[in-house]
Amino acid sequence: MNKNGVKHKKKVYGFDVFLVIFFVFYSLIMIFPFYNAFIVSIVPESYYVNNPILLFPKELTFDSYREVIQADLIWNAYAITVLEVILGTACNIIVTISAGYVLSRKKFPLRNLFMNIILFTMFFGGGFIPWYRLLISMGFKNNFLVLIIPGILDTYNLLLARNYFASLPDEFEESAKIDGANEIVILFKIYLQLALPIIATISLFYAVGHWNSWYTAMLFLDKAEFQPLPLMLRRIVIGNTGSIGASPMDRPIFSDGIKMASIFFTMAPIMMVYPFIQRYFVKGILIGALKG
């Protein structure tokens, strides 16, 4: 609207129309596999066999979800995974924030040496076999702690935390020391209050990592009652039958339906939590990357 109160029509260019059409089409391509997987999980096997491409099914059933919900192994795997996420993320945050704060202090004499050693691990590793033999020798075979301790510190998240603390003004620390506060008080009373965005960011990184982790469990946890949900889901998806134990219902098992229902049953918790913490992502990563 100009100063005379006349509205100007915004020009629509052909390239803008092309971009809108392209991204709408691209979004549909991305969404359709999830939609189709969900539909497969809620239709009878006979209907799916006769209609392999499902858009608007006319027959619905939740037998696959009942099968998944009534499987004891699924709930046991859920409990293992929830415990891993809570305990593992808590340990990750304690170690990462503590190390990041210490390495961000300019008066710490060995911080450059420690940072170089830590950065070295980002590019060079000891190899899979030495790593596996080391953890076996430390008693991590069929030990729940193998899901937590070996990955208790992630170098990338440590760098984010360290850079975030380094970007905060030094006047906070100087003022607190004038009032007689020590390093522990300064960390808990001042810096942690200012570090909520970066804490939320790396907490979500760690939590999602724990929720999706299955490889370590596959290597070290042989017993089914010790295995987390992602590994249980992998067994169901790559299996030929989709079996998750004895069926509690007197009916044939719809293999594909069980697999798809298991996938959505696994995805649901993290999908419900993610939107509430997502807003911390950009802020935490940007601020954590500003100053090295």
Buried (B, 14 or more C-beta within 10 A) or exposed (E): EEEEEEEEEEEEEEEEEEEEEEEEEEEEEEEEEEEBBBBBBBBBBEBBEEBEEBEEBEEEBEBBBEBBEBBEBBEBBBEBBBBBBEBBBEBBBEBBBEBBBBBBBEEEEEBEEEBEEBEEEEEEEEEEEEEEEEBEEEEBEEBBBBBBBBBBBBBEBBBBBBBBBBBBEEEEBEEBEEEEBEBEEBBEEBBBEBBEBBBBBBBBBBBBBBBBBBEBBBBBBEEEEBBBBBBBBBBBBEEEEBBBEEBEEEEEBBBBBBBBBBBBBBEEBBEEBEEEBEEBBEBBBEBBEEEE
